[in-house]
């Protein structure tokens, strides 16, 4: 994984991550959840855990329920991956 080499050589920034689509509608919410699950699962498998400095950015929040849904998604992912 290219990220591994950059982080080992200290060429990577101190933080990195993923910016997902908003949760404005059901289709975007489903797409964002799939993206988060695939990206984080792959990262955790490759790095044997979640590397320091990982950030998930959640843009264009228009309703507090979107934040609750995003938090629920992340919590479920943490549980399923043992983080």
C-alpha positions as CSV (number, residue, x, y, z in Angstrom):
1,X,0.0,0.0,0.0
2,X,1.6,3.3,-1.0
3,X,0.5,5.0,2.2
4,X,2.6,2.6,4.2
5,X,5.8,3.6,2.5
6,X,5.1,7.3,2.8
7,X,4.4,7.0,6.5
8,X,7.4,4.8,7.2
9,X,9.7,7.3,5.3
10,X,8.0,10.2,7.2
11,X,7.0,11.8,3.9
12,X,3.3,11.7,4.7
13,X,1.5,14.4,6.5
14,X,0.8,13.8,10.2
15,X,-2.8,13.1,9.4
16,X,-4.6,11.6,6.4
17,X,-8.0,10.3,5.7
18,X,-11.2,10.2,3.8
19,X,-13.9,12.7,2.9
20,X,-17.2,11.0,2.3
21,X,-20.3,12.2,0.5
22,X,-23.0,13.8,2.6
23,X,-25.9,11.9,4.0
24,X,-28.5,14.2,2.3
25,X,-30.5,11.4,0.9
26,X,-30.7,7.6,1.0
27,X,-28.6,7.0,-2.1
28,X,-25.8,9.3,-0.8
29,X,-26.0,7.8,2.7
30,X,-25.7,4.2,1.3
31,X,-22.8,5.2,-1.0
32,X,-20.9,6.9,1.9
33,X,-21.4,4.0,4.2
34,X,-20.0,1.6,1.5
35,X,-17.0,3.9,0.9
36,X,-16.2,4.2,4.6
37,X,-16.6,0.5,5.2
38,X,-14.4,-0.5,2.3
39,X,-11.7,2.2,2.9
40,X,-11.4,1.6,6.6
41,X,-11.6,-2.2,6.4
42,X,-8.8,-2.2,3.7
43,X,-6.7,0.2,5.7
44,X,-7.1,-1.8,9.0
45,X,-6.2,-5.0,7.2
46,X,-3.1,-3.5,5.5
47,X,-1.9,-1.7,8.6
48,X,-2.9,-4.3,11.2
49,X,-5.0,-1.6,12.9
50,X,-6.0,2.0,12.3
51,X,-2.9,4.1,11.8
52,X,-2.3,7.2,13.9
53,X,-3.5,10.4,12.2
54,X,-6.5,8.9,10.4
55,X,-9.4,11.4,9.9
56,X,-12.8,10.9,8.5
57,X,-14.3,14.2,7.2
58,X,-18.1,14.5,7.0
59,X,-19.1,17.4,4.7
60,X,-22.3,19.4,4.1
61,X,-24.2,18.6,7.3
62,X,-27.7,20.0,7.0
63,X,-29.5,18.1,9.8
64,X,-28.4,16.8,13.2
65,X,-29.8,13.4,12.3
66,X,-27.1,13.1,9.6
67,X,-24.4,13.4,12.3
68,X,-26.2,10.8,14.4
69,X,-26.3,8.4,11.5
70,X,-22.6,9.1,10.6
71,X,-21.6,8.4,14.3
72,X,-23.7,5.2,14.3
73,X,-21.9,4.1,11.1
74,X,-18.5,4.7,12.6
75,X,-19.5,3.0,15.9
76,X,-20.6,-0.1,14.0
77,X,-17.5,-0.2,12.0
78,X,-15.3,0.2,15.1
79,X,-17.2,-2.8,16.7
80,X,-17.0,-5.0,13.6
81,X,-13.2,-4.3,13.2
82,X,-12.4,-4.5,16.9
83,X,-11.1,-1.0,17.1
